[in-house]
Amino acid sequence: DVVLMDLKMPVMNGVEAIRELRAQGSSARIIVLTGSQETENVRGAREAGADAFVVKYPSASALADVILAAV
């Protein structure tokens, strides 16, 4: 299983969602789609259990490459 996670969401931010998934025992590979390279956001997501990062709006083939590399 693969989760494509945004860090900025209206109810729960992506870092919190990643923590919740991991706390519930999810073994899904989590790929963060982010519009920024802010170190704090990336570090928080990595510490929460994210497996990979992609700058938002990659080409379809670039996104497919990241997903295949994560699994």
Sine and cosine of phi, psi and omega as CSV:
sin_phi,cos_phi,sin_psi,cos_psi,sin_omega,cos_omega
0.00,0.00,0.58,-0.81,0.01,-1.00
-0.76,-0.66,0.71,-0.70,0.07,-1.00
-0.92,-0.40,0.79,-0.61,0.15,-0.99
-0.99,-0.13,0.91,-0.42,-0.17,-0.99
-0.89,-0.45,0.78,-0.62,0.15,-0.99
-1.00,0.03,0.52,-0.85,0.02,-1.00
-1.00,0.07,-0.45,0.89,-0.02,-1.00
-0.95,-0.30,0.96,-0.29,0.01,-1.00
-0.75,-0.66,0.37,-0.93,-0.13,-0.99
-0.94,0.34,-0.58,0.81,-0.10,-0.99
-0.98,-0.19,-0.76,0.65,-0.02,-1.00
-0.76,-0.65,0.76,-0.66,0.00,-1.00
-0.96,0.27,0.24,-0.97,-0.10,-1.00
-0.88,0.48,-0.61,0.79,0.01,-1.00
-0.89,0.46,-0.69,0.72,0.04,-1.00
-0.89,0.45,-0.65,0.76,0.00,-1.00
-0.90,0.43,-0.64,0.77,0.04,-1.00
-0.89,0.45,-0.71,0.70,0.03,-1.00
-0.85,0.53,-0.68,0.73,-0.01,-1.00
-0.90,0.43,-0.69,0.72,0.04,-1.00
-0.86,0.51,-0.72,0.70,-0.01,-1.00
-0.92,0.39,-0.63,0.78,0.02,-1.00
-0.90,0.44,-0.52,0.86,0.03,-1.00
-0.99,0.10,0.04,1.00,0.08,-1.00
1.00,0.01,0.22,0.98,-0.01,-1.00
-0.90,0.43,0.74,-0.67,0.07,-1.00
-0.97,-0.23,0.15,0.99,0.01,-1.00
-0.86,0.51,0.58,-0.82,0.11,-0.99
-0.97,0.23,0.78,-0.63,-0.06,-1.00
-0.94,-0.34,0.87,-0.49,0.05,-1.00
-0.94,-0.33,0.85,-0.53,-0.03,-1.00
-1.00,-0.01,0.80,-0.59,0.14,-0.99
-0.99,-0.13,0.87,-0.50,-0.07,-1.00
-0.73,-0.69,0.57,-0.82,0.05,-1.00
-1.00,-0.03,-0.10,1.00,-0.04,-1.00
-0.73,-0.68,0.32,-0.95,0.06,-1.00
-0.94,-0.35,0.43,0.90,-0.01,-1.00
-0.85,0.53,0.84,-0.55,-0.08,-1.00
-0.84,0.54,-0.65,0.76,-0.03,-1.00
-0.88,0.48,-0.71,0.70,0.00,-1.00
-0.91,0.42,-0.71,0.70,-0.01,-1.00
-0.91,0.41,-0.69,0.72,0.01,-1.00
-0.89,0.46,-0.71,0.71,0.00,-1.00
-0.88,0.47,-0.66,0.75,0.01,-1.00
-0.93,0.38,-0.65,0.76,0.02,-1.00
-0.90,0.44,-0.71,0.70,0.01,-1.00
-0.90,0.43,-0.51,0.86,0.01,-1.00
-0.96,0.26,-0.32,0.95,0.05,-1.00
0.82,-0.57,0.20,0.98,0.05,-1.00
-0.91,0.41,0.55,-0.84,-0.04,-1.00
-0.98,-0.18,-0.47,0.88,-0.05,-1.00
-0.39,-0.92,0.27,-0.96,-0.02,-1.00
-0.72,-0.69,0.61,-0.79,0.05,-1.00
-0.68,-0.74,0.72,-0.69,0.11,-0.99
-0.93,0.36,0.69,-0.73,-0.08,-1.00
-0.80,0.60,0.49,-0.87,0.08,-1.00
0.90,0.43,0.70,0.71,0.10,-1.00
-0.96,0.28,0.22,-0.98,0.11,-0.99
-0.92,0.40,0.35,-0.94,0.00,-1.00
-0.86,0.50,-0.65,0.76,-0.03,-1.00
-0.94,0.34,-0.58,0.82,0.04,-1.00
-0.92,0.39,-0.66,0.75,0.04,-1.00
-0.91,0.42,-0.66,0.75,0.03,-1.00
-0.88,0.48,-0.64,0.77,0.03,-1.00
-0.88,0.47,-0.68,0.73,0.00,-1.00
-0.91,0.41,-0.68,0.73,0.01,-1.00
-0.89,0.46,-0.73,0.69,-0.01,-1.00
-0.90,0.43,-0.56,0.83,0.03,-1.00
-0.95,0.32,-0.47,0.88,-0.05,-1.00
-0.98,0.18,-0.41,0.91,-0.06,-1.00
-1.00,-0.10,0.00,0.00,0.00,0.00
